[in-house]
Amino acid sequence: MDKILNSKPLKYISLIAAVVLIGYYLNLYIQTIFVLDYMPHRSDPITYFLDYKAYWETGKFYSPFIMDENISKAFIEVGLHGPMYEFFYGTICQIFGYHDKMILIVNLFVFIAVITLTYMNKGLNLLSKNLLVIFNLTYFIHLWSSFNFTPEYLHVFFAHMIGFALIKIKSENRSKNVLYMAMWILIAATFRYSWVLASFSLLAFVENKKDFYKTILIVSAITFFGFAYLKLLHADYFHQVIGPMVIEFKQGDIGAGLQIVLDNLSATIPMFFFTYFYSLGYFATKWYIIIAVIILGYLGYKTNNRIAIASALICLAYLLSLFLFFDAYDTRDLRGIGGSMIIATIVLLSQSQSWSKIPVIAVCIIYLLVMPETIKGFEYFTYDECKASGQIINNYNFNAFAQLKARSPEMITILFPEKMIWVATPGRPVQSIKDILHTPALKFPLKNFEGVPLRYTFNHEGLDTYLRHNKIRIDYLVTPNGQIVPA
């Protein structure tokens, strides 16, 4: 096995595959940034887009596109995604100028950085570097999310930085490198608070009581930061498990609250292991992460490999969170554990035992075999819809919003029915919500004729379109016949 894994043909074949995939991604970036009329197409990408556009246009830090009147509780009025994406992309716009495709441009630079850092890394040999690139670029979530105006590739970058920091940890400079890894976890957590789960990996490096107390203090501080950051600087969202659980706890029925979590656990575990979506790549990914955890746990137990233990702890923390509080429907489960999977892959590839690379090679082969199906899914769910959005965006005109008089110099808030921004993908029969674009929202003006910022809120499906939550002041509403009237 060692001879096969260290053979030149395997290294060259893997290098060719990696170069072809890099070329494919670069071609897509050129097409989507410089050639095509290519714009966000769904509510989440449009929210990211409007957040940084509003910051650039108005100079005010807020989310112009919110649901159920929900905004963050402290300091600023941002939405579900928190403040960092708006600050990050908005600051880039302030420095270099605004561009509609800023998220894609940043994704391109981050993509180049990840590839460059991978091949510069001294902890991986050439085969391992090629496998890591193949793994990242054939994984369908990364392809779909890199070109749909979401900042997912930032988290691919964070996962690589945490993984590279992890394999740098050695006994002679352990403390310094552990703190370096903790720094990257904290930075990542300012963008996505769930990165605090990765801090539990620090427990793998405890050697004595002093280490234990210091590590517990660091992990507790990062965890508390993540919780406070979520509660204060993200808009509330009624989560399908945590929401009902908290309601039961507040009513004093602890048992009923815990039962909700246990019911979700019993439904999510079989769904995770046996539900099949899209392709063999989807199904193989879930078993790959379980096998990776088993191997990492075995290496940690047998050889006292602290790095293997740390990466296994990260994966287990994310899996436990998924099983208890989320579900494994569609691609939500794989998006949630994506960062931990990259870290596990980096650690597996860094091991001296050649057999630890076998699961990575196996999943890479599966990903390559289903790559045509992955590309087909990407074209249907992302590429074609973003192109359609770019082609029809100028069909909509909402300048009437900009003519509204301000009732406050701070903000004008407008309640509108969500279906006002629904439009079927051109040339495609409406079969499900996946065939609905939200393109009209891209044409909502972000300030009125006086320069006062505009904000738009809608009620989520299942609620009365005109239900008033009384969380913020509503100045105007859009009636079913399209009239804008004072609220």
QUITA-V526860 format. One record per pair of residues at least 12 apart in sequence whose C-alpha atoms are under 8 Angstrom apart, sorted by the first residue. I is the first residue (numbers start at 0). J is the second residue. If there is no record, write none. Layout:
I;J
I;J
This chain:
0;353
0;354
1;353
1;354
4;353
5;126
9;126
10;125
10;126
10;129
13;126
13;129
13;130
13;133
14;126
14;129
16;133
17;129
17;130
17;132
17;133
20;133
20;136
20;137
21;136
24;136
25;107
28;103
28;107
28;146
31;103
31;146
32;100
32;103
32;104
35;386
35;389
36;386
36;389
36;390
37;385
37;386
37;387
37;388
37;389
37;390
38;99
38;100
38;148
38;385
38;386
38;388
38;389
39;147
39;148
39;385
39;388
39;389
39;438
40;147
40;384
40;385
40;388
40;436
40;437
40;438
41;435
41;436
41;437
41;438
42;437
43;149
44;147
44;148
44;149
45;148
45;437
45;440
45;441
46;62
46;64
47;80
47;84
47;85
47;148
47;149
48;99
48;102
48;148
49;62
49;63
49;64
49;441
50;62
50;63
50;64
50;85
51;84
51;85
51;86
51;88
51;89
52;89
52;97
53;445
54;85
54;86
54;89
55;89
55;92
55;93
55;97
56;445
56;446
57;445
57;446
57;450
57;451
57;452
59;452
60;75
60;76
60;77
60;85
60;86
61;75
61;76
61;77
61;78
62;76
62;77
62;78
62;454
63;445
63;453
63;454
63;455
64;78
64;454
64;455
64;456
65;78
65;79
65;454
65;455
65;456
65;457
66;456
66;457
66;458
66;459
67;456
67;457
67;458
67;459
67;468
68;456
68;457
68;458
68;468
68;469
68;470
68;471
69;234
69;235
69;236
69;470
70;233
70;234
70;235
71;230
71;231
71;232
71;233
71;234
71;235
72;230
72;231
72;232
72;233
72;234
73;231
73;232
74;232
75;232
77;232
77;233
77;234
78;233
78;234
79;233
79;234
79;235
79;236
80;233
80;234
81;190
81;229
81;232
81;233
81;234
82;190
82;232
82;233
83;189
83;190
84;150
84;190
88;101
88;102
100;148
102;148
102;149
102;150
103;145
103;146
103;148
106;145
106;150
106;152
106;153
109;152
109;153
109;156
110;152
110;156
113;156
113;159
114;132
117;131
117;132
120;163
122;163
122;166
122;167
122;349
123;348
123;349
124;349
127;348
127;349
127;356
130;359
130;360
130;363
131;344
131;345
131;348
133;363
134;359
134;362
134;363
134;366
135;341
137;363
137;366
137;367
137;370
137;373
138;280
138;366
139;280
139;281
139;373
139;377
140;333
140;334
142;377
143;377
143;380
143;381
146;381
146;382
147;381
147;382
147;385
154;187
154;338
155;338
155;341
157;183
157;184
157;187
157;338
158;338
158;339
158;341
158;342
159;341
159;342
159;345
160;180
160;183
161;180
161;183
161;184
161;342
162;341
162;342
162;343
162;345
162;346
163;345
164;176
164;177
164;179
164;180
165;177
165;180
165;306
165;346
166;306
166;345
166;346
166;349
168;306
177;201
181;198
181;201
184;197
184;198
185;221
188;225
189;225
189;228
192;225
192;226
192;228
192;229
193;225
195;221
195;222
195;225
196;222
196;313
196;316
196;317
197;312
197;313
197;316
197;339
198;218
198;221
198;222
198;313
199;218
199;309
199;312
199;313
199;316
200;308
200;309
200;310
200;311
200;312
200;313
201;214
201;218
201;309
202;214
202;215
202;309
203;305
203;306
203;308
203;309
203;312
204;305
204;309
239;325
240;259
240;260
240;263
240;324
240;325
241;324
243;256
243;259
244;256
244;257
244;259
244;260
260;323
260;324
261;323
263;322
263;323
263;324
263;325
263;326
264;322
264;323
264;324
266;326
267;322
267;323
267;325
267;326
267;327
268;322
268;327
270;326
270;327
270;328
271;285
271;326
271;327
271;328
271;332
272;285
272;286
276;329
276;330
277;376
278;369
278;372
278;373
279;365
279;369
280;362
280;365
280;366
280;369
283;362
283;365
284;333
284;362
285;333
287;358
287;362
288;314
288;340
288;343
290;358
291;311
291;343
291;344
291;347
291;358
292;311
292;314
292;315
292;343
294;355
295;307
295;308
295;310
295;311
295;343
295;347
296;308
296;311
306;346
307;346
307;347
310;339
310;342
310;343
310;346
311;343
313;339
314;336
314;339
314;340
314;343
317;335
317;336
317;339
318;336
321;335
321;336
344;359
347;359
380;433
384;424
384;436
387;424
387;425
388;436
388;438
391;438
392;438
392;439
392;441
392;442
393;442
395;439
395;442
396;442
396;443
397;442
397;443
397;444
398;443
398;444
400;443
400;444
400;447
401;444
401;445
401;446
401;447
401;448
402;447
402;448
403;447
403;448
404;447
404;449
405;447
405;449
405;451
406;474
408;451
409;451
409;452
410;451
410;452
410;453
410;454
411;451
411;452
411;453
411;454
411;473
411;474
411;475
412;453
412;454
412;455
412;456
412;472
412;473
412;474
412;475
413;453
413;454
413;455
413;456
413;473
413;474
413;475
413;476
413;477
414;455
414;456
414;457
414;465
414;473
414;475
414;476
414;477
415;455
415;456
415;457
415;464
415;465
415;476
415;477
415;478
416;457
416;458
416;464
416;465
416;477
416;479
417;457
417;458
417;459
417;464
420;436
420;437
420;438
420;439
420;440
421;435
421;436
421;437
421;438
421;439
422;435
422;436
422;437
422;438
422;439
423;435
423;436
424;436
473;486
474;486
